[in-house]
Amino acid sequence: MTRILVVDDSPTETHVLKSMLEQHGYEVSIAEDGDEGMDKARRERPDVILMDIVMPGVNGFQATRKLTRDPETSSIPIVIISTKDQDTDRIWAKRQGALDYITKPVTEDELLGKIDAALKG
C-alpha cells in the first residue's frame, strides 16, 4: 500500500486530504507542523509527502529543504500544497527541492495526478 505523509497545521485541510486519499486506497499519516513532518518522514519513510507552507515553527519551505538534503529522506518526493499562489512561491518551492506544487483548494483529480506523477518519478 502506498503511504502518504500529509504535513499541514489545518485540521480541516488534513481531514479533507486524508478522506480523499483513503478513498483511493492510500495509507495516510498526518503531521501538524514541519518538525513533526520531518520526524515522521525519517521514521515512517512515506512514498510521497504532501507539504503545506505556512505552519508554526518550521515552515514547509524549511522542512522541504531539510528533507531533500538529508540522505535518509532525499529520495522521498515532496509535493507542496498551499494557498500561496504566486509564481515566486512555486519557484522557491522547487529551489527547496519540491517536486511539484498544488494551490488550495485541491481538486481530487489534480491531487491524484500529482501523486501518481511523483510515484513514477
N, C-alpha and C positions, 0 to 999 in steps of 0.2 A: 504494500500500500504506500502511495506517495505521501510523504509527510511535509506539511507546510507550517512554517512559523509565522504568525501574524504579530507584528510589533506595532502597537497603537495604544495610546492612552485613553481613547474614547470607548467606553463600554458599549455604546450603541453601534459604533463602527465595527468593533470586533465581533459583536453578535451577528451583525448582517453578513460580514465576510465569512465567519465560521459556519453559519447556516447554509450559505450559498455553496461553500466548498464541500461541506459534508454531504450535501445532496448529490454531489458528483463523485463521491467515494474517496475524498481526500481525508487524511488524518490531520487534524488541526491542533496546534498548540498556540497559546496566547502569551505574550509578554506585554506588560503595561508601560515600559519605558526602554530606552536604549541600553541601559546597564543590564536589565533583566533579559533583554533580547540577545545581547552578546553572550551572557552566561548560558542561556538556553541553546543558542546556536552551537556553542562548544560542547555542551553536554548531550544534546539530542541529535545533532547532525541532520537537520532537516534537508529535504531535497530542494526546497525553494524558501526564501524569506520574503515576506511582504512587509515593507518598512514605511511607516509614517515619517514625516519630517519633524513637525512641531510637537515636541514632547518635553516634559520636565527633565531636568538633569541632562544626560547625554542625548542630544537630538539625533534624528535619523541620518543626517549627513555625517556626523561624527561616528556613529555606530557603523554605518556602511563603510566608511574609510578604514576603521579599525578591523572590521571583519574581513574585508577584501585584502588587507595587508598582512593578516595573520595566517601563517601556513596551515594551521589547523582548520580554518574556515574559508580560505580564499577560493575554494572550488564551489562554494555554495552560491548559486545565482541569487541576486537581490533585485527585487522589483520595488521601486518607490511608489507608494500610493499616498497622494497628498492633495489638499485643497489648493496648494500653491500651484498656479498655472502659468507662470512666466517662463519664457524661453531660458532666462538666466538660471532658474531653478533646475530645469531639465539638464542644461549644460553642466551645472555644478554637480548634480547627482551623478552624471556619467563620469565626471572627473574624480569623484569619490569612489568609483568602482561599481556603481549600479548598472545592471544590465539593461533595465528598461524603466519606464515611468508612466504611471496612470494618474489622471486627475479625478478626484472625487467630485460627484458621486460616481461610483464604479458601476458599469453595467456587467451583467453576468457574462455575456459573450466576450467582451473585451478582457475581463479578468481571466477567463478560461483560456483565451487565445494567448495571452501574455505568459501564463503559467506553462502552457504547452510548449511555447517557443523557448522558454527558459529551460525546460527539462530536456529539450532536444539539443540545447547548446548552440 
